[in-house]
Amino acid sequence: MFEELKKSIDKGLDYAFMTTDKLTKAAKDMAKENNLTKEEAKKLFDHLVKKSEETKKTLEVNFQELVKTTLHKMNIPTKEEIKKLEDRIKKLEATKKPVMKAKPKVIKK
């Protein structure tokens, strides 16, 4: 029972990362194995594609959050923080008054 469950989970994860071509083949194979009609096979394929896309999106969001958290723990500034500092520097440079240099006096003898 436990081994069957593990196989089902592994197969589900495999489907999440399959290309459309591989999902099509998998749906056809499952349809044959389970004697599905063409309509049922189409529904199965659509379901596999939908679940695959949902899983990819979920993993992407989770991975981005993990990276963000890790960078925060490492005290590495984000792109947004760097951009804010760059904008602040530009603003300060724009408001800075130019320094007037005195011209050296020429002493005539």
C-alpha positions in Angstrom: 0.0 0.0 0.0 2.7 2.4 1.0 4.8 1.6 -2.1 1.7 2.2 -4.3 1.2 5.6 -2.7 4.9 6.5 -3.2 4.6 5.5 -6.9 1.5 7.6 -7.3 3.2 10.7 -5.8 6.3 10.2 -7.9 4.2 9.8 -11.0 2.3 13.0 -10.2 5.5 14.9 -9.7 6.8 13.6 -13.0 3.6 14.8 -14.8 4.2 18.3 -13.3 7.4 18.7 -15.2 6.4 17.1 -18.5 6.2 18.9 -21.8 3.0 19.0 -23.7 4.2 16.3 -26.0 5.1 14.0 -23.1 1.8 14.8 -21.4 0.0 13.8 -24.6 1.8 10.5 -24.7 1.2 9.8 -21.0 -2.6 10.6 -21.4 -2.7 8.2 -24.5 -1.0 5.5 -22.5 -3.3 5.9 -19.5 -6.3 6.0 -21.8 -5.2 2.7 -23.4 -4.5 1.1 -20.0 -7.8 2.1 -18.6 -9.9 1.6 -21.7 -11.0 5.3 -21.8 -13.1 6.8 -24.6 -11.6 9.6 -26.7 -13.7 12.1 -24.8 -12.4 10.8 -21.5 -8.8 10.7 -22.8 -9.2 14.4 -23.8 -10.5 15.3 -20.4 -7.6 13.4 -18.8 -5.1 15.3 -21.0 -6.7 18.6 -20.2 -6.6 17.8 -16.5 -2.9 16.8 -16.7 -2.0 20.0 -18.5 -3.9 22.1 -16.0 -2.4 20.4 -13.0 1.1 20.6 -14.6 0.7 24.3 -15.1 -0.6 24.9 -11.6 2.2 22.9 -10.0 4.8 24.8 -12.0 3.4 28.1 -10.9 3.2 27.0 -7.3 6.8 25.8 -7.4 7.9 29.0 -9.0 6.2 31.1 -6.4 7.6 28.9 -3.6 11.1 29.0 -5.0 11.0 32.8 -5.4 9.9 33.2 -1.8 12.7 30.8 -0.7 15.3 32.8 -2.6 13.9 36.1 -1.2 14.0 34.8 2.4 17.5 33.4 1.9 18.8 36.7 0.5 17.2 38.6 3.4 18.8 36.3 6.0 22.1 36.9 4.3 21.5 40.6 4.5 21.9 41.0 0.7 20.1 44.1 -0.7 17.3 43.5 -3.2 17.2 45.0 -6.7 14.5 47.4 -5.4 16.7 48.6 -2.5 19.6 49.2 -4.8 17.4 51.1 -7.2 16.1 53.3 -4.3 19.7 54.1 -3.2 20.7 55.0 -6.8 17.7 57.3 -7.2 18.5 58.9 -3.8 22.1 59.5 -4.9 21.0 61.0 -8.2 18.6 63.3 -6.4 21.4 64.4 -4.0 23.8 65.0 -6.8 21.2 67.1 -8.6 20.7 69.3 -5.6 24.3 69.7 -4.7 25.6 73.2 -5.3 28.6 73.4 -7.5 31.8 74.4 -5.7 33.2 77.7 -7.1 36.9 77.7 -7.4 38.6 81.0 -6.9 40.8 82.1 -9.8 44.4 82.6 -8.8 45.3 86.2 -8.7 48.0 87.2 -11.0 50.5 89.5 -9.3 52.1 92.0 -11.6 55.6 93.2 -10.8 
